[in-house]
Amino acid sequence: MKLSSTNGPIIRKYSCEESVELMHKAGFDAMDFYFNGVAEYYNEETDSIAFKERFLKLRAMAEERGMCFNQAH
């Protein structure tokens, strides 16, 4: 069983990258990624490829720490 929680409350104050690090330090194995907290990073005018690349980097960052994203919404 993996220990998991949402990063929703964290990304209200910290960046997405910091949320990965904070949850890793807290001992979580997985994260539920809360996209509503990052709505300011994307709109119809934004390049969706850059948006996807940012989240691929977040996934790599989590994997480097032995974590995964088990859910995203």
C-alpha positions in Angstrom: 0.0 0.0 0.0 1.3 3.5 -0.9 0.8 6.4 1.4 -0.8 9.2 -0.6 -2.5 12.5 -0.2 -3.5 15.5 -2.3 -1.3 18.4 -2.9 -4.3 20.8 -3.1 -3.8 22.6 0.2 0.0 22.9 -0.4 -0.1 24.5 -3.8 -2.3 27.3 -2.5 0.9 28.5 -0.8 3.8 26.8 -2.5 4.7 26.0 -6.1 4.0 22.7 -7.7 7.7 21.8 -7.5 7.8 22.7 -3.8 4.7 20.5 -3.2 6.5 17.5 -4.5 9.5 18.2 -2.3 7.4 18.9 0.8 5.3 15.7 0.4 8.4 13.7 -0.2 10.0 15.0 3.0 6.7 14.2 4.9 7.1 10.6 3.8 4.4 10.2 1.2 4.9 7.6 -1.6 2.4 9.1 -4.0 0.4 12.3 -4.7 -3.0 13.2 -5.9 -2.3 16.1 -8.1 -4.9 18.9 -7.8 -5.0 20.8 -11.1 -7.6 23.3 -9.9 -4.8 24.9 -7.9 -2.7 25.5 -11.0 -5.4 27.0 -13.2 -3.4 30.2 -13.4 -0.7 28.3 -15.4 -3.1 27.5 -18.2 -5.7 29.2 -20.4 -6.8 28.9 -24.0 -4.1 31.3 -25.0 -1.3 29.2 -23.4 0.9 26.8 -25.4 -0.5 23.4 -24.3 2.8 21.7 -25.2 4.7 23.9 -22.7 2.0 23.1 -20.1 2.4 19.4 -20.7 6.2 19.6 -20.6 6.0 21.3 -17.2 4.0 18.4 -15.8 6.3 15.8 -17.3 9.1 17.5 -15.4 7.1 17.3 -12.2 6.5 13.6 -12.8 10.3 13.1 -13.3 10.9 15.1 -10.1 8.6 12.8 -8.2 10.0 9.7 -9.7 13.6 10.8 -8.7 12.3 10.8 -5.2 10.6 7.4 -5.5 7.2 8.9 -5.7 4.4 8.8 -8.2 1.2 10.6 -9.0 -1.6 8.1 -8.4 -4.4 10.5 -9.4 -4.8 13.9 -11.0 -7.9 15.9 -11.4 
